[in-house]
Amino acid sequence: MWAKRIIRGIHRLLDELILLFCLNLMLLGGYALYDTAVIYHHASDETLLKYKPESNDAGPSLKELSEDAVAWLTIEGTTIDYPVMQGRDNMQYINQDPHGAFSLSGSIFLDCRNRPDFRDSYSLLYGHHMEGGHMFGALDAFLDESYFRKHRRGTLTAGGRKYQLELIAVMMTDVTETAVFEPGEGRLLRSLLKKSARIYLEPEWAGSDETRILGMSTCTDAMNEERLVVFGVLTEG
């Protein structure tokens, strides 16, 4: 008699533990879905578009978004249409949105060593590799040369100037490649692009000392040091 009661009690306890475990799994799954939705909301926050500089726009300026907002980047026909931030170091905007709030999707940001007016011969931008073509996850598509050739145009507005952007190269490289990841001087980079880029289309003015190169870098895998970098040249007008 007592043995049967003990066995029934053990079975009841096991049932309750299993139920509790399943409820915890459901809660964790629900939180994970919510967390993912929040991350991708930040990555595709269209409310930021009201700060996009337009020639006939009397609306909010970039500086009303943040004092750290230095530019706006658009690549035609893609999801890349974002403000560009520049922090006190290259860690500040990895997990911070343009409003200054914590966000795992972070922001598109300019290397802290670059001039915020993009007057350096080589300026470098960073952005997280987000699924669905958000942030710099959209750069994956440029590995296809046919896509690259059809989406080479864009604009960058910075310091009261509007630059035309023409994409010229796509490269897979390691974070230790100093010619890529030490922005400022672009001479070594030009030579590297001609020799090692997966795709390279040299514009007529690429040899000029006045050429300004823009790099856009994103990781390909959180567990390695390989980076996908798309390059373009900036011209005023």
C-alpha positions in Angstrom: 0.0 0.0 0.0 2.6 2.5 1.1 4.9 1.5 -1.8 2.1 2.2 -4.3 1.5 5.6 -2.8 5.2 6.4 -3.0 5.3 5.4 -6.6 2.3 7.4 -7.5 3.8 10.4 -5.7 7.0 10.0 -7.6 5.1 9.8 -10.9 3.1 12.9 -10.0 6.3 14.8 -9.1 7.9 13.7 -12.4 4.9 14.9 -14.3 5.0 18.2 -12.6 8.8 18.6 -13.3 8.3 17.7 -16.9 5.4 20.3 -17.2 7.6 22.9 -15.5 10.4 22.1 -17.9 8.2 22.4 -20.9 6.8 25.7 -19.6 10.3 27.1 -19.2 11.2 26.0 -22.8 8.1 27.8 -24.1 9.0 31.0 -22.1 12.5 30.9 -23.4 11.3 30.3 -26.9 8.9 33.2 -26.6 11.6 35.5 -25.3 14.0 34.5 -28.0 11.3 35.3 -30.7 10.6 38.7 -29.0 14.3 39.4 -28.7 14.9 38.6 -32.4 12.0 40.8 -33.4 13.4 43.7 -31.3 16.9 43.3 -32.9 15.5 43.3 -36.5 13.1 46.2 -35.6 16.2 48.3 -34.8 18.0 47.1 -37.9 15.1 48.2 -40.1 13.8 51.2 -38.2 12.2 53.3 -40.9 11.5 56.2 -38.5 15.2 57.1 -39.0 14.3 58.1 -42.6 12.9 61.4 -41.5 16.5 62.5 -40.7 17.7 61.7 -44.2 19.1 64.8 -45.8 17.2 66.0 -48.9 17.8 69.0 -51.0 14.2 70.3 -50.6 13.7 69.0 -47.1 12.9 71.4 -44.2 12.5 68.6 -41.7 14.9 67.4 -39.0 18.6 67.5 -39.7 21.1 64.7 -39.0 22.4 66.5 -35.9 18.9 66.5 -34.5 19.2 62.7 -34.6 22.5 62.8 -32.7 25.7 64.9 -32.5 27.5 61.7 -33.6 25.6 61.4 -36.9 28.1 62.4 -39.5 26.6 61.3 -42.8 23.8 59.5 -44.6 24.6 56.5 -46.9 22.3 55.2 -49.7 23.0 52.6 -52.2 20.4 52.6 -54.9 18.2 49.5 -55.3 19.3 48.0 -52.0 18.2 48.1 -48.3 21.3 50.3 -47.5 19.8 53.6 -46.6 21.1 54.6 -43.1 22.6 57.3 -41.0 26.3 57.0 -40.4 27.6 57.5 -36.9 31.1 58.1 -35.5 31.9 57.3 -31.9 34.7 58.2 -29.6 36.1 54.7 -30.5 35.2 51.8 -32.7 33.3 50.0 -30.0 30.7 52.6 -29.2 28.2 51.9 -32.0 28.7 48.2 -32.3 25.7 47.7 -29.9 24.2 51.1 -29.9 21.5 52.5 -32.2 21.6 56.1 -33.7 19.4 57.3 -30.8 22.0 56.1 -28.3 20.0 53.1 -27.0 21.4 49.6 -26.6 20.8 47.5 -29.7 22.4 44.3 -30.8 22.0 45.4 -34.4 24.1 48.5 -33.6 24.6 51.2 -36.2 26.5 51.9 -39.4 29.5 53.8 -38.2 32.7 55.5 -39.5 36.1 54.5 -38.2 37.1 56.8 -35.4 40.4 57.5 -37.1 38.7 59.1 -40.1 37.7 62.7 -40.6 33.9 63.0 -40.2 33.7 65.1 -43.4 35.0 62.2 -45.5 37.9 64.3 -46.8 40.4 61.5 -46.2 41.6 59.6 -49.3 40.2 56.4 -47.7 37.3 56.3 -45.3 36.0 53.0 -43.7 32.5 52.1 -42.5 31.4 49.2 -40.4 28.1 47.5 -39.9 26.7 44.2 -38.5 25.9 41.4 -40.9 22.2 41.0 -40.3 19.9 38.5 -41.9 17.3 39.6 -44.4 19.6 42.1 -46.0 19.5 44.5 -43.1 22.4 46.7 -42.1 25.5 45.5 -43.9 24.0 42.0 -44.4 23.0 43.5 -47.7 26.6 43.4 -48.8 26.4 39.6 -49.4 24.6 40.2 -52.6 27.6 42.1 -54.1 29.5 38.8 -54.3 27.4 38.1 -57.4 29.1 40.1 -60.1 25.9 40.5 -62.1 24.2 42.0 -59.0 27.2 44.2 -58.4 27.2 45.6 -61.9 23.5 46.5 -61.5 23.8 48.2 -58.1 26.9 50.3 -58.3 25.4 53.7 -57.7 24.7 55.5 -54.5 25.1 58.7 -52.5 26.8 59.8 -49.3 25.8 63.2 -47.7 28.3 64.5 -45.2 29.4 67.9 -43.9 26.9 69.7 -46.1 28.2 68.0 -49.2 26.6 65.4 -51.3 29.0 62.8 -52.8 28.1 60.5 -55.7 29.2 56.9 -54.9 30.3 54.4 -57.5 31.2 50.9 -56.3 34.4 49.5 -57.8 35.4 46.4 -55.9 34.4 43.5 -53.6 37.0 41.7 -51.4 37.1 39.0 -48.9 39.9 39.7 -46.5 41.3 39.2 -43.0 41.0 41.8 -40.3 44.8 41.8 -40.1 45.1 43.3 -43.6 46.4 46.8 -42.7 45.8 48.3 -46.1 42.1 47.7 -45.6 41.7 48.3 -41.8 43.9 51.2 -41.3 42.0 54.0 -43.1 43.3 57.4 -44.0 45.8 56.9 -46.7 44.5 54.9 -49.7 47.6 54.3 -51.9 48.4 50.8 -50.6 44.7 49.9 -50.8 44.5 50.8 -54.5 47.3 48.4 -55.3 45.8 45.7 -53.1 42.4 46.0 -54.8 43.9 45.6 -58.3 45.7 42.5 -57.1 43.4 40.7 -54.7 39.8 41.9 -55.1 37.3 39.3 -56.1 35.6 41.9 -58.3 37.4 45.0 -59.5 36.1 47.6 -62.0 38.6 50.5 -62.2 37.0 53.9 -62.9 38.7 56.4 -65.2 39.8 58.6 -62.3 41.1 55.9 -60.0 44.7 56.8 -60.5 44.2 60.4 -59.4 45.6 61.5 -56.0 42.3 63.3 -55.4 40.4 60.0 -55.5 38.5 59.3 -52.3 37.8 55.7 -51.5 34.9 54.4 -49.3 35.1 51.0 -47.8 32.1 49.2 -46.2 33.0 46.2 -44.0 31.0 43.5 -42.3 31.8 40.1 -40.8 31.0 36.9 -42.6 30.9 34.7 -39.4 31.0 35.6 -35.8 33.6 32.9 -35.2 36.3 34.0 -37.6 38.3 37.0 -38.6 37.3 37.1 -42.3 35.5 40.2 -43.5 33.5 41.1 -46.6 34.4 44.6 -47.8 32.8 46.5 -50.7 34.6 49.6 -52.0 33.5 52.6 -53.9 34.8 56.0 -55.0 33.3 59.3 -53.9 33.0 62.3 -56.1 31.3 65.6 -55.3 28.2 66.7 -57.2 
